[in-house]
Amino acid sequence: MPPTPSPRSPGAPPPVRDRGDACPGALRLHSAADGQLARVRVPAGDLTVRQAHALGDAADRLGDGRLSLTSRGNVELRGLPDGCGGELAGLLGDAGLLPSARHERIRNILASPLAGLDLHTPPDVRLWARRLDALLCASATAPALSGRFLFVLDGGRGDVAALGGDVRLVAERGSTGSGDGPVGALLRVGDDPAAVRVAGADAPRAALAAAEAFLAAAEASGSGAWRVRELPAEDALTARGVARWLNEAGIAAEYVGARADVHANVNADVNETPAAPPLPGEVEGPDGRRALSVLPPLGRLTLPQWRLLTDTAAGHGSGELRLTPWRGVIVPGLPAAVAAARLRELAAAGLVTDPDSPWYRIGACTGLPGCAKSRTDVRADAAHAVSGGTTPEAGAGLPVHWSGCERRCGHPQGGAWIDVLADATAPGGYRTSVVRPPAPVPHPVPTTPKAP
């Protein structure tokens, strides 16, 4: 039987959610086999040095001494003791990581991590992400979103557009080709390939309004849907409906459909091409400075590694870190003269700094002993395979993800990937296959316009 990378097979009817979303947060902890788990949302992956220190202190004082990076650019703290919620909230709140208790689980925003740092991606989407986060935290209706609802803001190069967002903004460059940066945004919802064009200044407000349109559609459908793609077909949220919704809300929006020219400024087809993570190593910036891109093996950072990254950002960089949805960390703003030495120091600490590393693009779920649902210690098995040079050969160049059960937690989003699933009946205890996403099904254009 072929593997199923998501809880629902393509073509299956959407689920009807008859209970609230139990997605963990920083204030709603999850009970795991290795203790309590906290998931700290980091919108767009942006962390100040002070916030990074607070996360390290929390892992040291309350957790298992490690920080786990997620596929949404967030941080998980594991091994937390019962009854630590108040102390943890105090640590995070003092650092500005909990701007709103009612909204902390819905601050799910991904943004192109190299925007403003490399020679190709202007910084606009990072500014949009901050504005969108502020709008979310001020919204009276947004807390009704599930903790899984996702906003994705792509700088125009297609690096994050494939990551399965419910509301996606893609920065659109001017038609003159002057290179002055994006002047607007294309907005998409769910799996609808059509788009809505909005002005750049309106992009954050349009994204929130699209989420509010989803909430209205979910309520009208009675499905309790958590994600846009879970809406029943008769109540589907479409770009055409969102365009009407935005215009009625006073946001100028143009429905542009799914014409080929809509994709002209995006370097990846969001339905077929895997998302493009930043390569490990130095990144040359437009101002002559450098950013350092690194990854911890299997997305888990030790405290010494985390503190070295934080100290590098504070002592040599711009005083910030960026977490990526590929479980990586970017340290911006280093002078060119010191970047290479600092990168070697990070490599010596066990971080992946070279795309030729066997650890690059290898991921794994938590596995035993942290997750009771897992059949085995997948992280140890993955590490043994990497050290022995026996990682799967099928689909060379694709990301590889090791999973302890059929839930496949944290598997790659967008594009094909190699699925290594624990299976006692398979040779070596794992079944390996290549997972390819299904082709999107275009939404029919209704003959009679319908409210989203």
N, C-alpha and C positions, 0 to 999 in steps of 0.2 A: 504494500500500500504506500503511495507516495506521501512524503511528509507534508504537513500542513503548517505553514509558518505563522499563521494567525489563528485565533480561537474560532474563526468562522471561515469555512471553505468558500472560495469564489463561487458566486451564483446562488449560495444558500440564502434563504430569507433572513432579513435582519432580526436580531433578537429584540424581544420586548423586555425592557428593564423594569422589573417590578420592585426594585429595592434601590436604596441610595448608593452612590459610589463610595467604596471603602478604600480608595487609593490613599496610601500613607502620605503624611506630610511632616512638617517640623513640629506641629502641635498635636497631630493625630498619629501616634506611633503604631507600628505594626509589630505583632508578636511573632518572631521567627525562632528557628531552632537554636540559634546562638544568642538569643536575647532580643531586646527591643530594637527596632529599626526606625530611624528617622530619615525622611527624604527632604532635603533642603532645596527649595526652588531657587535657581540662580538665573533670572531672566537674561537671555542673550549670552549667558555664561560670564557676565561681567562681575569681577570681584576686585574690591580694593584690597590693599595689603592688610588693612585693619580687619576686614571681613575674613580674609584668608587666615590670619592669626586666630580669629575666634573659632573657625572651623577646626583648626589644628588643636586648639585648647580643648574643644569639646570632645574630639576623638581621643585625646590623651587622658583627660580627667574622667570622662564618662564612658567612652567606647572601648573598642578593641585595639586602639592605637593605629588604625588605618582609615583612609578615606577612599570610598568607592565612587568612581565617576560613572554616570549613567549615559544612555544613548540620547538623552535630551539635554545634556550639558548641565545636569544637576549633580548634587553631592549626596551620597548616602552615608550615614553613620550607623555602624552595626555594633552588636554586643552591648547595647545600653542596658543598664539595670532597671528593674521595675521602679516606678516612683521618681524617675529622674526628670520628668517632663517640665516641671517648674524651673529647675536649674538650667536645663537646656534652653528653654525659651528665654530665660534671662540673658544667657550668653549670646544667643543669636540676636535677640532684640537690641541689646546694647550696641551691637555692631551694625545695626541697620539692615539686618537680613530678614526681619519680620515687620515690614511697614504696615501691615494690616492683618490682624488675626482672622478676619472673615474671608480674606482673599488669598491667603498664603498658598493654598493648594492649586489655585487656578492661574498662577503666574508662570504659565508654560509657554515660553517664547524662545524660539531658536532664531538666530541671525547669523549671517555669513561671518565666520570668525576672523577672516582676514580683511574685512572691510576697513579701509583707511590705513591698512598696514602694509599692503603690497602695492605693486605698480599698476594693478588692473582694476581694483574694486574701490570705488569711492566710499566715504564713510556714512552716507545718508541712512542706510538701514540700521546702523547702530543708534543713531539719533531717533529714528522711528521706534525702535525697540524700547528705549527709555520712556518716550512719550506714551506708547501703548501701555507699558506697565503702570505708569501714573494714572492713565485713564481707567485701567482695570481696577486698580486699588480704590478709585473714587466712585466706581459704579455701584449703584444699588441693585442692579439686576445681574451683574456678572457672577456673584457667588453661586447662582443657580447652575453654572457650568460645572461639568464633572472635572475631577482632577486629571483626566486623560485628554481633555480638549486641548488642541495644540495650534499655536500660531507659528508660522514659519515666514521669515523675512529674508529674502534672497537678494544679494547685491547686484544681480544681473549676470553672474557667471555660472549659475546652475549648480552651485556647490551644495546648497541645502534644500533646493526646491523639490527634490525627490523624496524627502523624508516623511511624507505622509501627513502633512498638516491638514487641519480642518479648515483653516483660513490661511491662504498663502499670499504674500505680497512679493512681487518681483520688481525690483527697480528697473525702470525703463529709461534708456538714454534718449536724448533728443535726436530728431531725424537728421540734423545737420552733420552728425558724426564729428563734432568739434572736440569731443573728449572732455567736455566741461562737467561731466557727471550726470546722474539721472535727473530728469525733470518731472518724472511722474512714476506711477506704479501700476502694474497689472495685478488685479485681485482675482483669486480663484477660490472656490469652495469645494471641499471634498474631492470626489473623483471627476467632477465636471471639467472637461478640457477647455471649455469656453472661459472667457475672461471679461473683467470689467476694468476699464481704464479710469483712474482717478489722479488728481494732482498730488504731487509729492507732499505738499503741506497738509493734505487731507488724509494721507495714507493711514496714520494710526487711528484716526477717528473712524475711517471707513472699515478698518479691521474689526474694531469693537462693534460697530453697527452690524456687520455681517454675523458676528457671534450672537448678537441680540436677535437677528433674523432667524438664526438656527434655533434659539430657545423658543421663539414663537412657533416655528414649525414643529418642534418636538412636542410642545404642549398641545398643539392642534391635532397631532397624530395620535396622542395618547400612548406613544410607544416608550416613553421614558428614555429616549435615545441619549447616549453619552457622546457620540461622535457623529459627524455629518453623514458619513456613509452608513450609519445604522438607521437612518430615517427610512420608513417604507417608501416604495417607489411613487405611490400616489401623493406623498407629502415631501418629495425630495426637494432639497435646497439647491437651486440652480443659480448660475451666474446671471441669467436673465431676470430671475426673481429678485436677486440681491441688488441688481442695478435699479430696479423700481424702488426697492426699499430705501436705498441710499438717497435717491433723488427726492423721495417723499420726506426724508430726514434732513433735507437741505444740503446734502453733499453731492456736488456735481459728479455724475458717473455716466460713462458711456459703455454700453454693451458692445464688445468687439468680437464676440464669438470665438471660434477656434481657428482663425485664419493662420496660414503659415507665417505671415509677416509678424504675427504676435510673438513668435518664438525667436525672431531674428537676433535679439540681443542676448539670448540665453545660450550658453555653450553646451547645455545638456538637455536632452529630452527628458522631461520629468517623469515619464511613465516607463521608459525602457533603459535609460543609462544610469548606472549606479552613481550615487552622490559622490562628489570628489572631495575627500578630506585633504586638509593641508598636509603636504609631505613633511616628515620630520626633518629638522635641520634649520638653517638660517633662512629668513625671509627678508629680501631687500625691500625697503620702504621708499616712498616717493621723496622723503626728506633726507635720504642718505643714512638713516638709522636702520637698525635691524630688529626683527622679532625672532624669537627662538620658539620653534615648534617641537614639542616632545610628547611622548606617550608613555604611561606606565604599563608594564606588562599586564595584560588582562584587566586593565582599568583600575587596578588597586595600587594606591600610594601608601608607602610607609610614612611615618611622621618625619624621619630625617629627609626623605625625598621632598615632602611637602614644604618643610621649613627651608630647604635649600632653594626651592622655586620661589618661595615668598621672599627670602633674603635677596635673591637675584633681582626680583622685581623692585624691591625697595632700594637696593644699593646701586643698581646699574641700569634699571629700566625706568618706566614711566610711573611706577607705583601701582600697577594693576596687573591682574591675571585675566586671561580669557579661557574658559572651559569650552571644549568643542563637543558636538554630538557624536564624535568618534572616540570619546573617552580620552581626549588629549588635552594638553595645556599649552597655551601660547603666552609667552612673556614679551610684551611689546617694549619698544623705545630704547633699545641698547645702542650705544655708540658703536660704529663699525669696528673700531680698534679693539674693543673688548669682547665682541660677540663670540668669536671663535673659541676663545679661552673659556668663557662661561659655558658654552655648549659642551666642551670636553669635560668640564666639571660635572655637568648634569649626566653625561654618559657614564662617567666613572661611578655615579651614584646608582646606576642600574636603570636609567630611563632610556627609552628608545629615541635615538637622535638621527638615525640613518634609515632611509627607506629600504635598504638592502638587509636590514635586520630580520631574522626569522620570526621575530615577535610582531612585526608590522602587519596589521590587518588580521590579527588573531584575537578572537574574543571568546568569552565563556560566561555561562550563567554562574550563580553563586555556588550551586552544588552542595554536596555534603561537606562539612557538618552543618553549614549555615542554613540550608533549606531541607526540611524533612521530606519534601516531595521528590527530591532528587534520588536517583538510583545509585549514584556513585559520587566520588570526589572528582568532579570533572576538571576543576582547576589543576589539581595535581596531575591528572592524566594528560591534560593539554600541555602542561609544563614539561612533562616527561617526553611527550611527542616532539615538542619543539627542540629540547636539548638533544634528542636522539636523531633529529632530522627526519622524522617520520610523519610530518603533517600531510594531510590529504593532497594527492597530486591532481585529482579531477578538477577541471575548471581553473587551471593555473591563473594566478593574478586576481582571483576573486577573494573577497573576505571569507574567512573561515570562522564558524561559530560552533562551540561545543555546548551541548545541552544535556542536562540530567533527566529531563522528562519532556513530554510532548508540548508543554507550554512554551518552551524555547524562549525563556525570558531574556530580553536584551538583544534579540537577534537583529542583524542589520536591516535597516529600512531603505527601500528604494533599490531597484536593480537586483541582479542575481547574486547569490551567495552560496557557500558550501555549508551544508547542514551536517554536523557530526552529532548524532543522537545516541545516547546511551541505550543499548539494547542487548540484554544478556544472551539472546539467541543468535546474535551476529558474531562473525569472527572478530576476535579482539574486544568484544563487548560494546562495539559501536557500529551503527549503520550510517554510511556516508552517501550523500546524494547532493545534487545541485538543485537549488530552489530558484525558480524564475517567477517573477510576479505576473499575474494575469493581465492581459491587455484591458485597458479601461473600456467600459461600455458607455458610449455617448448618451447623454440625456436627451430624450425626445423633446422637440420644441412644441409646447402646448398650443393648440389652436385658439384657446381662450386663455388670456393671461390669468395667472393664479397668484395670490399672495404667497410669499415664501413661508 
